[in-house]
Amino acid sequence: MGTVVVRMRPLVAATVATLVLGACTQPGPADRTRRTPGSTSSASPPSASVDSQGSPSPNARAPTDPDSVRIVAPGGGSLLLRGGYPHVTSPCVDPEPRRLLARYPGTLLVRRSDDGTLRLVVTLPFQEYLQGIAEVPPSWPREALKAQAIAARSYALATTGWSGEEGETLETPICATTLCQVYRGIPVPFDPNVRRWYRAVRQTAGLVLLIEGRPATTVYFSTSNGQTYGNEDVFGSSPLPYLRPVVETDDGASPTSMWRIRLPFDDVATFLAAAGEWPRSRPVTDVRFSDGRFVVSSHARTKSIESSTFRDAINAWAPCLEPANYPPPSRFGSPLPTTIPSRWLSASSERGALIVSGRGWGHGAGMVQWGAYGKSLRGLSAADILAFYYGGLRPEQYPEPGRIHVQVAEGITELRIIPSEVGASVDGREVGLARIFVTGGESLQVEVEPR
């Protein structure tokens, strides 16, 4: 049996045998800037009817929509996705093409955007969403994993404004990046250790941190500089009683608990010039750090650059132009997550190079993930770990949604989908084990190829 064309441009469709399937109704540790109530961050939660890009939520689509297709994973199975993005000319050395490789359970809604690219939203059971959170290694101690599971559950419910009854669908979509919390679905390739994380999610089912009867916005981050900070100092939002500063002494096992990097002046000049912060071909002869600013000098010029601007320039262009050298190794030998991991730093110059030393990685508010790791090794329970970071709040039972919508990708140009087993469907029509190809452009095109 050959390829079945589900939906193509009208002019093309006239030349091939087509099977038009009617669109179904609606589908059922890292550095991050997390949302907090009252925050003016661009990551503030979307409304119930509009997603964070300003498009209707999955449940707002029309019964028949030529610009979307709904693909349902087989019962108990999943969908393997391979996606491509538009080609972008890059100045980087040996740039790798951006690709999507992921495996998701549940229902996949593919929607064509106005620019012809594809946006992907997965709708799945809430517990399976939590199982797909990839914020800490699954090899970590059990109580640290349970603390992370409760924090992730509380954060998801708080930032989406959940107030429904047990088992209802959570209509507000959540993103899958560090702007929310990292969701990666089922690991590709599968890592058996992830079952330890799945167990932590199951063992904490329904447990949430509450403030005045509502889920608390339990922000968290990787590694501290010896303390945490109030949410008002990190996000600019009104002070919250459960996000108060605490002293951190248990995150020393983190590769970023202490770090030191060396940046030759020639590299500093190259990276700043690439970022538009320094004249090209002008050498750097000295760099000083004072009052939160880097003062960069040459023989005939001095420029003061705000610390965050300097860090952003180095972090963006160092691995791009010198991927063999940046990010440099941590004190444990593994690469640092970024060249200059945090704003908690000091700097000096010596022998033609800038030396930057610092501590930590992340925004600085809420639970320290590596601190939770250290506390679990000291014998603290998940409840005690959470109470330490969140103003004494302890887990309580709270109604969970049955399903959640997750915005997993956007800007895709082409998508290949392979079901894990028989039983997948496209817009309500079973397709067995067939491969499914979706492309955007002037109109949505869907092809089903039996295998």
Secondary structure, DSSP 4 states (H G I P E B T S, - for coil): ---EEEE--HHHHTTS-B-PPPP-------------TT--STTPPPPSSB-TTSSBPGGGS-SS-TTEEEEEPPTT--EEEEEE-------SSSPPPPEEEEEE-SEEEEEE-TTS-EEEEEEEEHHHHHHTB-SS-TTS-HHHHHHHHHHHHHHHHHHTT----TT-EEEEEEESSTTS--B-BB-SS--TTHHHHHHHHHHTTTEE-EETTEE----EESB-SSB---HHHHT-PPP-TTS---B--S-TTSTTSSEEEEEEHHHHHHHHHHTTSS-TTPPP-EEEEETTEEEEE-SS-EEEEEHHHHHHHHHHHHHHH-TTTSSPB-TTSSBPSSSS--S-EEEEEETTEEEEEE--BS---SEEHHHHHHHHHTT--HHHHHHHHTTT---EE-PPPSEEEEEEEEEESEEEEEESSTTEEETTEEEET-EEEEE-SSS-EEEEE--
